[in-house]
Amino acid sequence: MSTSFAVPAPRSAMLLRRRIAAYFVGGAEEVPALVGALEGRSVHELSVDVKDGVRESSMVCAVLLAAEETGSLLDRLRELPSVVSAELA
């Protein structure tokens, strides 16, 4: 008697391009920390808007991520002291 088991092949996580927006205070001095939070990720676009006389600045980027990594990246950005909010754009 022979027994066989069907074992599904492991799936790699499907990477999707996610647009992330982060709003922060502190001006241009805070940009290195924001970019550092993206380290190890495949960033396709990155723009930072720092305006003189405006309380909040913004960073918008497009990052290649697996769906389950999105929340952890947003949390990582939100943990930065200068970040007011971070969300999917």
Backbone as XML, in Angstrom:
<?xml version="1.0"?>
<chain id="A" units="angstrom">
  <residue number="1" name="MET">
    <atom name="N" x="0.845" y="-1.169" z="0.000"/>
    <atom name="CA" x="0.000" y="0.000" z="0.000"/>
    <atom name="C" x="0.893" y="1.236" z="0.000"/>
  </residue>
  <residue number="2" name="SER">
    <atom name="N" x="0.589" y="2.162" z="-0.859"/>
    <atom name="CA" x="1.373" y="3.382" z="-1.017"/>
    <atom name="C" x="0.534" y="4.580" z="-0.601"/>
  </residue>
  <residue number="3" name="THR">
    <atom name="N" x="1.153" y="5.507" z="0.128"/>
    <atom name="CA" x="0.469" y="6.718" z="0.550"/>
    <atom name="C" x="1.236" y="7.913" z="0.021"/>
  </residue>
  <residue number="4" name="SER">
    <atom name="N" x="0.515" y="8.842" z="-0.547"/>
    <atom name="CA" x="1.180" y="10.067" z="-1.009"/>
    <atom name="C" x="0.423" y="11.270" z="-0.464"/>
  </residue>
  <residue number="5" name="PHE">
    <atom name="N" x="1.162" y="12.296" z="-0.243"/>
    <atom name="CA" x="0.588" y="13.525" z="0.290"/>
    <atom name="C" x="0.872" y="14.656" z="-0.678"/>
  </residue>
  <residue number="6" name="ALA">
    <atom name="N" x="-0.131" y="15.444" z="-0.923"/>
    <atom name="CA" x="0.067" y="16.625" z="-1.767"/>
    <atom name="C" x="0.530" y="17.765" z="-0.868"/>
  </residue>
  <residue number="7" name="VAL">
    <atom name="N" x="1.699" y="18.274" z="-1.159"/>
    <atom name="CA" x="2.244" y="19.376" z="-0.377"/>
    <atom name="C" x="2.293" y="20.597" z="-1.285"/>
  </residue>
  <residue number="8" name="PRO">
    <atom name="N" x="1.578" y="21.639" z="-0.916"/>
    <atom name="CA" x="1.585" y="22.830" z="-1.770"/>
    <atom name="C" x="2.974" y="23.471" z="-1.785"/>
  </residue>
  <residue number="9" name="ALA">
    <atom name="N" x="3.344" y="23.958" z="-2.939"/>
    <atom name="CA" x="4.632" y="24.643" z="-3.067"/>
    <atom name="C" x="4.569" y="25.951" z="-2.292"/>
  </residue>
  <residue number="10" name="PRO">
    <atom name="N" x="5.668" y="26.313" z="-1.651"/>
    <atom name="CA" x="5.658" y="27.587" z="-0.922"/>
    <atom name="C" x="5.486" y="28.755" z="-1.887"/>
  </residue>
  <residue number="11" name="ARG">
    <atom name="N" x="4.677" y="29.708" z="-1.486"/>
    <atom name="CA" x="4.442" y="30.881" z="-2.327"/>
    <atom name="C" x="5.300" y="32.025" z="-1.836"/>
  </residue>
  <residue number="12" name="SER">
    <atom name="N" x="5.860" y="32.730" z="-2.777"/>
    <atom name="CA" x="6.570" y="33.940" z="-2.372"/>
    <atom name="C" x="5.525" y="35.044" z="-2.252"/>
  </residue>
  <residue number="13" name="ALA">
    <atom name="N" x="5.782" y="35.957" z="-1.374"/>
    <atom name="CA" x="4.844" y="37.050" z="-1.166"/>
    <atom name="C" x="4.787" y="37.916" z="-2.417"/>
  </residue>
  <residue number="14" name="MET">
    <atom name="N" x="3.591" y="38.231" z="-2.831"/>
    <atom name="CA" x="3.431" y="39.095" z="-3.996"/>
    <atom name="C" x="3.724" y="40.535" z="-3.585"/>
  </residue>
  <residue number="15" name="LEU">
    <atom name="N" x="4.653" y="41.150" z="-4.286"/>
    <atom name="CA" x="5.008" y="42.524" z="-3.977"/>
    <atom name="C" x="4.139" y="43.477" z="-4.783"/>
  </residue>
  <residue number="16" name="LEU">
    <atom name="N" x="3.614" y="44.473" z="-4.096"/>
    <atom name="CA" x="2.768" y="45.473" z="-4.732"/>
    <atom name="C" x="3.351" y="46.854" z="-4.484"/>
  </residue>
  <residue number="17" name="ARG">
    <atom name="N" x="3.116" y="47.720" z="-5.416"/>
    <atom name="CA" x="3.578" y="49.096" z="-5.271"/>
    <atom name="C" x="2.573" y="49.847" z="-4.397"/>
  </residue>
  <residue number="18" name="ARG">
    <atom name="N" x="3.044" y="50.334" z="-3.264"/>
    <atom name="CA" x="2.191" y="51.053" z="-2.317"/>
    <atom name="C" x="2.646" y="52.505" z="-2.247"/>
  </residue>
  <residue number="19" name="ARG">
    <atom name="N" x="1.693" y="53.416" z="-2.315"/>
    <atom name="CA" x="2.017" y="54.842" z="-2.138"/>
    <atom name="C" x="1.771" y="55.181" z="-0.677"/>
  </residue>
  <residue number="20" name="ILE">
    <atom name="N" x="2.788" y="55.726" z="-0.055"/>
    <atom name="CA" x="2.747" y="56.054" z="1.366"/>
    <atom name="C" x="2.948" y="57.559" z="1.515"/>
  </residue>
  <residue number="21" name="ALA">
    <atom name="N" x="2.158" y="58.170" z="2.370"/>
    <atom name="CA" x="2.308" y="59.597" z="2.675"/>
    <atom name="C" x="2.577" y="59.730" z="4.171"/>
  </residue>
  <residue number="22" name="ALA">
    <atom name="N" x="3.570" y="60.536" z="4.498"/>
    <atom name="CA" x="3.882" y="60.828" z="5.896"/>
    <atom name="C" x="3.916" y="62.337" z="6.057"/>
  </residue>
  <residue number="23" name="TYR">
    <atom name="N" x="3.305" y="62.811" z="7.117"/>
    <atom name="CA" x="3.278" y="64.241" z="7.432"/>
    <atom name="C" x="4.087" y="64.431" z="8.703"/>
  </residue>
  <residue number="24" name="PHE">
    <atom name="N" x="4.985" y="65.412" z="8.680"/>
    <atom name="CA" x="5.912" y="65.558" z="9.788"/>
    <atom name="C" x="6.191" y="67.018" z="10.102"/>
  </residue>
  <residue number="25" name="VAL">
    <atom name="N" x="6.701" y="67.255" z="11.294"/>
    <atom name="CA" x="7.098" y="68.595" z="11.735"/>
    <atom name="C" x="8.620" y="68.600" z="11.906"/>
  </residue>
  <residue number="26" name="GLY">
    <atom name="N" x="9.183" y="69.783" z="11.925"/>
    <atom name="CA" x="10.622" y="69.878" z="12.164"/>
    <atom name="C" x="11.426" y="70.262" z="10.941"/>
  </residue>
  <residue number="27" name="GLY">
    <atom name="N" x="10.793" y="70.314" z="9.794"/>
    <atom name="CA" x="11.478" y="70.769" z="8.589"/>
    <atom name="C" x="12.469" y="69.787" z="7.995"/>
  </residue>
  <residue number="28" name="ALA">
    <atom name="N" x="13.384" y="70.327" z="7.201"/>
    <atom name="CA" x="14.329" y="69.523" z="6.423"/>
    <atom name="C" x="15.241" y="68.661" z="7.294"/>
  </residue>
  <residue number="29" name="GLU">
    <atom name="N" x="15.464" y="69.070" z="8.539"/>
    <atom name="CA" x="16.331" y="68.294" z="9.426"/>
    <atom name="C" x="15.789" y="66.890" z="9.689"/>
  </residue>
  <residue number="30" name="GLU">
    <atom name="N" x="14.496" y="66.696" z="9.510"/>
    <atom name="CA" x="13.862" y="65.403" z="9.798"/>
    <atom name="C" x="13.886" y="64.438" z="8.609"/>
  </residue>
  <residue number="31" name="VAL">
    <atom name="N" x="14.245" y="64.922" z="7.429"/>
    <atom name="CA" x="14.215" y="64.090" z="6.223"/>
    <atom name="C" x="15.123" y="62.859" z="6.333"/>
  </residue>
  <residue number="32" name="PRO">
    <atom name="N" x="16.369" y="62.965" z="6.839"/>
    <atom name="CA" x="17.202" y="61.748" z="6.939"/>
    <atom name="C" x="16.560" y="60.633" z="7.764"/>
  </residue>
  <residue number="33" name="ALA">
    <atom name="N" x="15.871" y="60.971" z="8.849"/>
    <atom name="CA" x="15.209" y="59.939" z="9.664"/>
    <atom name="C" x="14.067" y="59.286" z="8.896"/>
  </residue>
  <residue number="34" name="LEU">
    <atom name="N" x="13.319" y="60.088" z="8.140"/>
    <atom name="CA" x="12.207" y="59.541" z="7.345"/>
    <atom name="C" x="12.738" y="58.590" z="6.277"/>
  </residue>
  <residue number="35" name="VAL">
    <atom name="N" x="13.771" y="59.016" z="5.572"/>
    <atom name="CA" x="14.356" y="58.168" z="4.527"/>
    <atom name="C" x="14.968" y="56.918" z="5.160"/>
  </residue>
  <residue number="36" name="GLY">
    <atom name="N" x="15.560" y="57.064" z="6.339"/>
    <atom name="CA" x="16.122" y="55.914" z="7.044"/>
    <atom name="C" x="15.085" y="54.861" z="7.383"/>
  </residue>
  <residue number="37" name="ALA">
    <atom name="N" x="13.861" y="55.290" z="7.648"/>
    <atom name="CA" x="12.776" y="54.343" z="7.954"/>
    <atom name="C" x="12.411" y="53.490" z="6.736"/>
  </residue>
  <residue number="38" name="LEU">
    <atom name="N" x="12.785" y="53.959" z="5.553"/>
    <atom name="CA" x="12.513" y="53.218" z="4.321"/>
    <atom name="C" x="13.647" y="52.266" z="3.942"/>
  </residue>
  <residue number="39" name="GLU">
    <atom name="N" x="14.717" y="52.286" z="4.713"/>
    <atom name="CA" x="15.892" y="51.469" z="4.416"/>
    <atom name="C" x="15.531" y="49.996" z="4.257"/>
  </residue>
  <residue number="40" name="GLY">
    <atom name="N" x="16.125" y="49.376" z="3.269"/>
    <atom name="CA" x="15.864" y="47.962" z="3.001"/>
    <atom name="C" x="14.650" y="47.725" z="2.126"/>
  </residue>
  <residue number="41" name="ARG">
    <atom name="N" x="13.953" y="48.770" z="1.768"/>
    <atom name="CA" x="12.772" y="48.677" z="0.904"/>
    <atom name="C" x="13.143" y="49.151" z="-0.487"/>
  </residue>
  <residue number="42" name="SER">
    <atom name="N" x="12.416" y="48.682" z="-1.466"/>
    <atom name="CA" x="12.615" y="49.124" z="-2.843"/>
    <atom name="C" x="11.740" y="50.355" z="-3.091"/>
  </residue>
  <residue number="43" name="VAL">
    <atom name="N" x="12.352" y="51.527" z="-3.030"/>
    <atom name="CA" x="11.635" y="52.795" z="-3.186"/>
    <atom name="C" x="11.709" y="53.213" z="-4.652"/>
  </residue>
  <residue number="44" name="HIS">
    <atom name="N" x="10.540" y="53.423" z="-5.270"/>
    <atom name="CA" x="10.486" y="53.780" z="-6.684"/>
    <atom name="C" x="10.334" y="55.271" z="-6.910"/>
  </residue>
  <residue number="45" name="GLU">
    <atom name="N" x="9.701" y="55.937" z="-6.003"/>
    <atom name="CA" x="9.518" y="57.392" z="-6.092"/>
    <atom name="C" x="9.627" y="57.931" z="-4.679"/>
  </residue>
  <residue number="46" name="LEU">
    <atom name="N" x="10.147" y="59.151" z="-4.578"/>
    <atom name="CA" x="10.223" y="59.798" z="-3.277"/>
    <atom name="C" x="10.188" y="61.300" z="-3.496"/>
  </residue>
  <residue number="47" name="SER">
    <atom name="N" x="9.242" y="61.953" z="-2.841"/>
    <atom name="CA" x="9.208" y="63.414" z="-2.899"/>
    <atom name="C" x="8.941" y="63.942" z="-1.494"/>
  </residue>
  <residue number="48" name="VAL">
    <atom name="N" x="9.638" y="65.023" z="-1.180"/>
    <atom name="CA" x="9.490" y="65.666" z="0.117"/>
    <atom name="C" x="9.133" y="67.116" z="-0.147"/>
  </residue>
  <residue number="49" name="ASP">
    <atom name="N" x="8.122" y="67.603" z="0.563"/>
    <atom name="CA" x="7.673" y="68.985" z="0.405"/>
    <atom name="C" x="7.816" y="69.694" z="1.749"/>
  </residue>
  <residue number="50" name="VAL">
    <atom name="N" x="8.831" y="70.550" z="1.830"/>
    <atom name="CA" x="9.069" y="71.328" z="3.040"/>
    <atom name="C" x="8.852" y="72.784" z="2.661"/>
  </residue>
  <residue number="51" name="LYS">
    <atom name="N" x="7.857" y="73.414" z="3.291"/>
    <atom name="CA" x="7.534" y="74.807" z="2.976"/>
    <atom name="C" x="7.829" y="75.689" z="4.178"/>
  </residue>
  <residue number="52" name="ASP">
    <atom name="N" x="8.465" y="76.790" z="3.901"/>
    <atom name="CA" x="8.780" y="77.748" z="4.949"/>
    <atom name="C" x="7.498" y="78.370" z="5.493"/>
  </residue>
  <residue number="53" name="GLY">
    <atom name="N" x="7.377" y="78.411" z="6.802"/>
    <atom name="CA" x="6.217" y="79.030" z="7.424"/>
    <atom name="C" x="5.018" y="78.117" z="7.588"/>
  </residue>
  <residue number="54" name="VAL">
    <atom name="N" x="5.114" y="76.886" z="7.140"/>
    <atom name="CA" x="4.017" y="75.921" z="7.279"/>
    <atom name="C" x="4.417" y="74.908" z="8.347"/>
  </residue>
  <residue number="55" name="ARG">
    <atom name="N" x="3.512" y="74.621" z="9.258"/>
    <atom name="CA" x="3.831" y="73.744" z="10.387"/>
    <atom name="C" x="4.206" y="72.333" z="9.950"/>
  </residue>
  <residue number="56" name="GLU">
    <atom name="N" x="3.418" y="71.729" z="9.061"/>
    <atom name="CA" x="3.663" y="70.342" z="8.664"/>
    <atom name="C" x="4.247" y="70.271" z="7.263"/>
  </residue>
  <residue number="57" name="SER">
    <atom name="N" x="5.195" y="69.358" z="7.095"/>
    <atom name="CA" x="5.777" y="69.050" z="5.796"/>
    <atom name="C" x="5.287" y="67.663" z="5.405"/>
  </residue>
  <residue number="58" name="SER">
    <atom name="N" x="5.543" y="67.265" z="4.168"/>
    <atom name="CA" x="5.079" y="65.949" z="3.736"/>
    <atom name="C" x="6.144" y="65.207" z="2.942"/>
  </residue>
  <residue number="59" name="MET">
    <atom name="N" x="6.053" y="63.888" z="3.022"/>
    <atom name="CA" x="6.871" y="62.992" z="2.217"/>
    <atom name="C" x="5.914" y="61.990" z="1.584"/>
  </residue>
  <residue number="60" name="VAL">
    <atom name="N" x="6.019" y="61.807" z="0.288"/>
    <atom name="CA" x="5.216" y="60.811" z="-0.415"/>
    <atom name="C" x="6.187" y="59.910" z="-1.164"/>
  </residue>
  <residue number="61" name="CYS">
    <atom name="N" x="5.961" y="58.612" z="-1.064"/>
    <atom name="CA" x="6.840" y="57.676" z="-1.773"/>
    <atom name="C" x="6.034" y="56.490" z="-2.288"/>
  </residue>
  <residue number="62" name="ALA">
    <atom name="N" x="6.601" y="55.835" z="-3.275"/>
    <atom name="CA" x="6.047" y="54.584" z="-3.789"/>
    <atom name="C" x="7.060" y="53.497" z="-3.451"/>
  </residue>
  <residue number="63" name="VAL">
    <atom name="N" x="6.605" y="52.484" z="-2.729"/>
    <atom name="CA" x="7.482" y="51.444" z="-2.219"/>
    <atom name="C" x="6.932" y="50.086" z="-2.651"/>
  </residue>
  <residue number="64" name="LEU">
    <atom name="N" x="7.814" y="49.193" z="-3.043"/>
    <atom name="CA" x="7.421" y="47.832" z="-3.401"/>
    <atom name="C" x="7.389" y="46.997" z="-2.125"/>
  </residue>
  <residue number="65" name="LEU">
    <atom name="N" x="6.199" y="46.531" z="-1.738"/>
    <atom name="CA" x="6.002" y="45.815" z="-0.469"/>
    <atom name="C" x="5.064" y="44.638" z="-0.631"/>
  </residue>
  <residue number="66" name="ALA">
    <atom name="N" x="5.244" y="43.638" z="0.218"/>
    <atom name="CA" x="4.243" y="42.585" z="0.355"/>
    <atom name="C" x="3.122" y="43.166" z="1.210"/>
  </residue>
  <residue number="67" name="ALA">
    <atom name="N" x="1.908" y="42.701" z="1.019"/>
    <atom name="CA" x="0.749" y="43.245" z="1.737"/>
    <atom name="C" x="0.954" y="43.232" z="3.246"/>
  </residue>
  <residue number="68" name="GLU">
    <atom name="N" x="1.549" y="42.158" z="3.771"/>
    <atom name="CA" x="1.721" y="42.055" z="5.224"/>
    <atom name="C" x="2.818" y="42.973" z="5.760"/>
  </residue>
  <residue number="69" name="GLU">
    <atom name="N" x="3.619" y="43.590" z="4.902"/>
    <atom name="CA" x="4.668" y="44.511" z="5.345"/>
    <atom name="C" x="4.189" y="45.958" z="5.437"/>
  </residue>
  <residue number="70" name="THR">
    <atom name="N" x="3.063" y="46.256" z="4.840"/>
    <atom name="CA" x="2.580" y="47.630" z="4.784"/>
    <atom name="C" x="2.337" y="48.204" z="6.174"/>
  </residue>
  <residue number="71" name="GLY">
    <atom name="N" x="1.640" y="47.478" z="7.009"/>
    <atom name="CA" x="1.335" y="47.952" z="8.360"/>
    <atom name="C" x="2.591" y="48.207" z="9.178"/>
  </residue>
  <residue number="72" name="SER">
    <atom name="N" x="3.571" y="47.325" z="9.068"/>
    <atom name="CA" x="4.793" y="47.500" z="9.863"/>
    <atom name="C" x="5.592" y="48.712" z="9.387"/>
  </residue>
  <residue number="73" name="LEU">
    <atom name="N" x="5.587" y="49.001" z="8.084"/>
    <atom name="CA" x="6.279" y="50.194" z="7.598"/>
    <atom name="C" x="5.568" y="51.456" z="8.076"/>
  </residue>
  <residue number="74" name="LEU">
    <atom name="N" x="4.244" y="51.463" z="8.010"/>
    <atom name="CA" x="3.495" y="52.617" z="8.511"/>
    <atom name="C" x="3.747" y="52.819" z="10.004"/>
  </residue>
  <residue number="75" name="ASP">
    <atom name="N" x="3.779" y="51.738" z="10.768"/>
    <atom name="CA" x="4.058" y="51.837" z="12.207"/>
    <atom name="C" x="5.466" y="52.368" z="12.454"/>
  </residue>
  <residue number="76" name="ARG">
    <atom name="N" x="6.418" y="51.916" z="11.660"/>
    <atom name="CA" x="7.807" y="52.374" z="11.802"/>
    <atom name="C" x="7.898" y="53.886" z="11.569"/>
  </residue>
  <residue number="77" name="LEU">
    <atom name="N" x="7.191" y="54.373" z="10.561"/>
    <atom name="CA" x="7.179" y="55.813" z="10.315"/>
    <atom name="C" x="6.492" y="56.558" z="11.448"/>
  </residue>
  <residue number="78" name="ARG">
    <atom name="N" x="5.371" y="56.028" z="11.930"/>
    <atom name="CA" x="4.605" y="56.683" z="13.000"/>
    <atom name="C" x="5.379" y="56.765" z="14.312"/>
  </residue>
  <residue number="79" name="GLU">
    <atom name="N" x="6.337" y="55.859" z="14.516"/>
    <atom name="CA" x="7.138" y="55.861" z="15.734"/>
    <atom name="C" x="8.166" y="56.993" z="15.760"/>
  </residue>
  <residue number="80" name="LEU">
    <atom name="N" x="8.458" y="57.580" z="14.609"/>
    <atom name="CA" x="9.414" y="58.687" z="14.580"/>
    <atom name="C" x="8.806" y="59.880" z="15.310"/>
  </residue>
  <residue number="81" name="PRO">
    <atom name="N" x="9.575" y="60.535" z="16.173"/>
    <atom name="CA" x="9.030" y="61.643" z="16.968"/>
    <atom name="C" x="8.468" y="62.790" z="16.120"/>
  </residue>
  <residue number="82" name="SER">
    <atom name="N" x="9.007" y="63.013" z="14.940"/>
    <atom name="CA" x="8.563" y="64.146" z="14.123"/>
    <atom name="C" x="7.312" y="63.849" z="13.305"/>
  </residue>
  <residue number="83" name="VAL">
    <atom name="N" x="6.936" y="62.579" z="13.174"/>
    <atom name="CA" x="5.823" y="62.201" z="12.299"/>
    <atom name="C" x="4.484" y="62.430" z="12.996"/>
  </residue>
  <residue number="84" name="VAL">
    <atom name="N" x="3.637" y="63.204" z="12.324"/>
    <atom name="CA" x="2.291" y="63.488" z="12.817"/>
    <atom name="C" x="1.344" y="62.395" z="12.369"/>
  </residue>
  <residue number="85" name="SER">
    <atom name="N" x="1.480" y="61.937" z="11.110"/>
    <atom name="CA" x="0.672" y="60.816" z="10.604"/>
    <atom name="C" x="1.372" y="60.173" z="9.426"/>
  </residue>
  <residue number="86" name="ALA">
    <atom name="N" x="1.053" y="58.902" z="9.210"/>
    <atom name="CA" x="1.549" y="58.147" z="8.055"/>
    <atom name="C" x="0.416" y="57.234" z="7.612"/>
  </residue>
  <residue number="87" name="GLU">
    <atom name="N" x="0.188" y="57.192" z="6.304"/>
    <atom name="CA" x="-0.960" y="56.441" z="5.781"/>
    <atom name="C" x="-0.723" y="56.058" z="4.334"/>
  </residue>
  <residue number="88" name="LEU">
    <atom name="N" x="-1.557" y="55.150" z="3.848"/>
    <atom name="CA" x="-1.548" y="54.838" z="2.419"/>
    <atom name="C" x="-2.120" y="56.020" z="1.667"/>
  </residue>
  <residue number="89" name="ALA">
    <atom name="N" x="-1.486" y="56.395" z="0.591"/>
    <atom name="CA" x="-1.954" y="57.546" z="-0.189"/>
    <atom name="C" x="-2.784" y="57.083" z="-1.363"/>
  </residue>
</chain>
